[in-house]
Amino acid sequence: MKKLLVFTLALTICGLAQAVPPKNRPEVEKMVSTLEQLHQAGMQLHKKYDYAKKDQVQACQAKQGDLAKQATALRDRAAKLPTLAYRVNLTMAASDAVSCVSCDQDGGACASIAPSLERVHKQLNAPETPK
């Protein structure tokens, strides 16, 4: 875990200096859009339901549908991206989205999605580095 944090910090600091466009920009953009939607859905669930109350957790789970499955599938797809910067940031955001849309957690992971997506947006919009 410590190595992942150090790696993530290094990637964040050096990410823009070594901006590389994704090999599959439309796929990355769709992942970002889906993660933004999952984030919104998770925030709405946590505003409406209290994870500390069993009856509300059950009501939340009935409303949740397949959001956790969507987030898990997205995390699995992100982990296979060929470009490291996108793979790391999108996998981290998708992992947080799995927890964010979970009714039996406090929703704290929702706050971690936006910073990961911001790094992806910066990477997507950075000028390409010369080869």
C-alpha positions as CSV (number, residue, x, y, z in Angstrom):
1,M,0.0,0.0,0.0
2,K,2.9,2.3,0.9
3,K,4.5,1.7,-2.5
4,L,1.2,2.5,-4.3
5,L,1.0,5.8,-2.5
6,V,4.6,6.7,-3.4
7,F,4.0,5.6,-6.9
8,T,0.8,7.7,-7.1
9,L,2.5,10.7,-5.7
10,A,5.3,10.4,-8.2
11,L,2.9,9.9,-11.0
12,T,0.9,13.0,-9.9
13,I,4.0,15.2,-9.7
14,C,5.5,13.9,-13.0
15,G,2.3,13.2,-14.9
16,L,2.0,16.4,-16.8
17,A,5.7,16.6,-17.6
18,Q,5.3,13.3,-19.4
19,A,1.9,13.7,-20.9
20,V,1.1,10.9,-23.3
21,P,-2.2,10.8,-25.2
22,P,-4.1,7.6,-24.6
23,K,-4.1,5.1,-27.4
24,N,-7.9,4.9,-27.1
25,R,-9.1,8.4,-26.1
26,P,-12.8,7.7,-26.7
27,E,-12.7,4.7,-24.3
28,V,-10.9,6.8,-21.6
29,E,-13.4,9.7,-22.0
30,K,-16.3,7.2,-21.7
31,M,-14.7,5.8,-18.5
32,V,-14.4,9.3,-17.1
33,S,-18.1,10.0,-18.0
34,T,-19.2,6.7,-16.4
35,L,-17.2,7.4,-13.2
36,E,-18.7,10.9,-13.0
37,Q,-22.2,9.3,-13.2
38,L,-21.3,6.7,-10.6
39,H,-20.0,9.4,-8.3
40,Q,-23.2,11.4,-8.6
41,A,-25.3,8.2,-8.0
42,G,-23.2,7.3,-4.9
43,M,-23.5,10.9,-3.5
44,Q,-27.3,10.7,-3.9
45,L,-27.5,7.4,-2.2
46,H,-25.5,8.6,0.8
47,K,-27.5,11.8,1.1
48,K,-30.8,9.8,1.1
49,Y,-29.8,6.8,3.2
50,D,-28.0,6.3,6.5
51,Y,-25.6,3.4,6.3
52,A,-25.6,3.0,10.1
53,K,-29.3,2.0,10.1
54,K,-30.0,-1.5,8.9
55,D,-33.5,-0.7,7.5
56,Q,-32.0,2.2,5.4
57,V,-29.2,0.0,4.2
58,Q,-31.7,-2.5,2.9
59,A,-33.8,0.3,1.2
60,C,-30.6,1.7,-0.3
61,Q,-29.6,-1.7,-1.6
62,A,-33.0,-2.1,-3.2
63,K,-32.5,1.3,-4.9
64,Q,-28.8,0.7,-5.7
65,G,-29.4,-1.7,-8.5
66,D,-26.3,-2.8,-10.3
67,L,-24.2,0.3,-9.6
68,A,-21.5,-1.7,-7.7
69,K,-21.3,-4.2,-10.6
70,Q,-20.9,-1.4,-13.0
71,A,-18.1,0.1,-10.9
72,T,-16.4,-3.2,-10.5
73,A,-16.5,-3.9,-14.3
74,L,-15.2,-0.4,-15.0
75,R,-12.3,-1.0,-12.5
76,D,-11.4,-4.2,-14.3
77,R,-11.5,-2.5,-17.7
78,A,-9.4,0.4,-16.4
79,A,-6.8,-2.0,-15.0
80,K,-6.2,-3.2,-18.6
81,L,-5.6,0.2,-20.2
82,P,-2.2,0.3,-22.0
83,T,-1.2,3.8,-20.9
84,L,0.1,3.7,-17.3
85,A,-1.1,7.2,-16.2
86,Y,-4.7,6.5,-17.3
87,R,-4.6,2.9,-16.0
88,V,-3.5,4.1,-12.5
89,N,-5.9,7.0,-12.1
90,L,-8.9,5.4,-13.6
91,T,-8.4,2.2,-11.6
92,M,-8.1,4.2,-8.4
93,A,-11.2,6.2,-9.2
94,A,-13.2,3.1,-10.1
95,S,-12.1,1.4,-6.9
96,D,-13.3,4.4,-5.0
97,A,-16.5,4.3,-7.0
98,V,-17.2,0.7,-5.9
99,S,-17.1,1.9,-2.3
100,C,-18.9,5.1,-3.1
101,V,-22.0,3.3,-4.5
102,S,-22.0,0.7,-1.7
103,C,-24.9,1.2,0.7
104,D,-23.1,-0.4,3.7
105,Q,-20.2,2.1,3.7
106,D,-20.2,5.7,4.8
107,G,-19.6,7.2,1.4
108,G,-16.1,8.6,2.3
109,A,-14.6,7.1,-0.8
110,C,-16.8,9.4,-2.9
111,A,-14.5,12.3,-2.1
112,S,-11.5,10.5,-3.6
113,I,-13.0,10.1,-7.1
114,A,-12.8,13.7,-8.2
115,P,-9.0,14.1,-7.6
116,S,-8.3,11.0,-9.7
117,L,-10.6,12.2,-12.5
118,E,-9.0,15.7,-12.3
119,R,-5.6,14.1,-13.0
120,V,-7.0,12.2,-16.0
121,H,-8.5,15.5,-17.3
122,K,-5.2,17.3,-17.0
123,Q,-3.4,14.4,-18.7
124,L,-5.9,14.4,-21.5
125,N,-5.6,18.1,-22.0
126,A,-1.8,18.4,-21.6
127,P,0.3,19.1,-24.7
128,E,1.9,16.0,-26.1
129,T,5.6,15.5,-25.1
130,P,8.1,15.3,-28.0
131,K,9.5,11.9,-28.7
